[in-house]
């Protein structure tokens, strides 16, 4: 939570340096062993601080009831939205290209986790989400400000 007694350490996320709570040696040892990568530390974002979203694409044009959007540890934005139809269309295009180039296609299909979305949509046309300004899920409105670099 926001008022932890854990030590705070600086963490680099791309070009940003932000504060994080260290989750301790036991968690670090377990995670290092699990990942088979020594020296890993598990940290929690310090919610008393703010790491804004990437400004070149979000210029404060939205009036949000909860304040300015924040990124925490995500690449540049807190949410990545992708549709099942877009992934299916991509895989179809890749299979067609692989066949035309005489490739075996053993690297296909590409899995959804390759793009790392945290919201997956169904029921829309391929790439339709690229044209939307907002997505409403229940009472939550997501403002879509740019396409993800991994998704181009």
C-alpha positions in Angstrom: 0.0 0.0 0.0 0.9 3.7 0.0 2.2 4.0 3.5 4.7 1.0 3.7 7.6 0.7 6.1 9.6 -1.2 3.4 12.8 0.4 2.0 12.4 2.6 -1.0 14.7 2.1 -4.0 15.0 3.8 -7.3 13.7 1.8 -10.3 14.4 2.5 -14.0 11.4 2.0 -16.3 12.7 2.9 -19.8 13.9 6.5 -19.4 12.0 7.1 -16.2 13.4 6.8 -12.7 10.7 6.2 -10.1 10.5 5.1 -6.4 9.5 1.6 -5.5 9.1 -0.3 -2.2 11.5 -3.3 -2.0 9.5 -6.4 -1.1 12.4 -7.9 0.9 15.0 -10.6 0.7 12.7 -13.6 0.9 10.7 -12.5 -2.1 13.9 -11.5 -4.0 15.5 -14.9 -3.3 12.4 -16.8 -4.4 12.0 -14.8 -7.6 15.7 -15.1 -8.4 15.5 -18.8 -8.0 12.2 -19.1 -10.0 13.5 -17.0 -12.9 17.0 -18.6 -12.7 18.4 -15.1 -12.7 20.4 -14.1 -9.7 20.0 -10.7 -8.0 16.4 -10.0 -9.0 14.4 -7.7 -6.6 10.6 -7.6 -6.4 9.3 -4.1 -6.0 5.9 -2.4 -5.6 5.3 1.0 -7.2 5.1 3.8 -4.6 1.6 5.2 -5.2 2.5 8.3 -3.2 4.4 9.4 -6.3 3.3 10.0 -9.9 4.7 8.6 -13.1 2.7 10.3 -15.9 1.9 8.6 -19.2 4.0 9.4 -22.3 3.4 13.1 -23.0 4.1 13.1 -26.7 0.8 11.3 -27.3 -1.2 12.5 -24.3 -1.3 16.2 -24.1 -3.8 16.8 -21.3 -6.7 17.0 -23.8 -9.0 14.8 -21.7 -10.8 16.1 -18.6 -10.7 13.1 -16.2 -12.6 12.9 -12.9 -9.6 11.2 -11.1 -6.8 13.5 -12.3 -4.1 13.0 -14.9 -3.5 9.5 -16.2 -0.5 7.6 -14.7 1.7 4.8 -15.9 3.3 3.3 -12.8 5.6 0.4 -14.1 3.9 0.0 -17.5 5.8 1.0 -20.7 4.0 4.3 -21.3 0.4 3.8 -20.6 -1.5 1.7 -18.0 -3.6 -0.3 -20.4 -3.1 -2.0 -23.8 -6.3 -3.0 -25.6 -6.3 -5.6 -28.4 -9.0 -7.5 -30.1 -9.1 -11.2 -30.9 -10.2 -10.4 -34.5 -7.1 -8.2 -35.0 -4.8 -11.0 -33.9 -6.7 -13.5 -36.1 -6.3 -11.2 -39.1 -2.7 -10.7 -38.4 -2.0 -14.4 -38.2 -4.0 -15.0 -41.4 -1.9 -12.3 -43.2 1.4 -13.7 -41.8 0.4 -17.3 -42.9 -0.4 -16.0 -46.4 2.9 -14.1 -46.6 4.9 -17.1 -45.2 3.3 -19.4 -47.9 4.0 -16.9 -50.6 7.6 -16.7 -49.5 8.0 -20.5 -49.3 8.3 -20.6 -45.6 6.9 -23.4 -43.5 5.0 -21.2 -41.1 6.3 -23.1 -38.0 6.5 -19.8 -36.1 2.8 -19.2 -36.5 0.3 -18.5 -35.1 1.6 -15.6 -33.0 0.1 -15.8 -29.5 -1.9 -12.9 -27.9 0.7 -12.7 -25.1 3.3 -11.6 -27.6 1.7 -8.1 -27.6 1.1 -8.1 -23.8 -2.4 -6.6 -23.8 -4.2 -6.4 -20.4 -7.6 -6.0 -22.0 -8.7 -8.3 -24.8 -11.8 -7.5 -26.8 -14.1 -9.7 -28.8 -17.1 -9.0 -31.1 -15.6 -6.4 -33.3 -14.0 -6.3 -36.8 -10.3 -6.7 -37.2 -8.4 -3.5 -36.4 -11.7 -1.7 -35.6 -10.2 -0.8 -32.2 -7.6 1.3 -33.9 -10.3 3.8 -35.0 -12.0 4.2 -31.6 -11.4 7.2 -29.3 -12.9 5.5 -26.2 -13.9 2.0 -25.0 -16.5 1.7 -22.3 -16.4 -1.4 -20.1 -19.1 -1.3 -17.6 -18.9 2.1 -15.9 -15.2 2.6 -16.9 -14.3 4.7 -19.9 -10.9 4.0 -21.5 -9.5 6.9 -23.6 -7.4 5.5 -26.5 -4.6 7.9 -27.3 -2.3 6.0 -29.6 -1.5 2.6 -31.1 1.1 0.5 -29.4 4.5 0.3 -31.1 4.4 -3.5 -30.8 1.1 -3.5 -32.6 2.0 -1.6 -35.7 
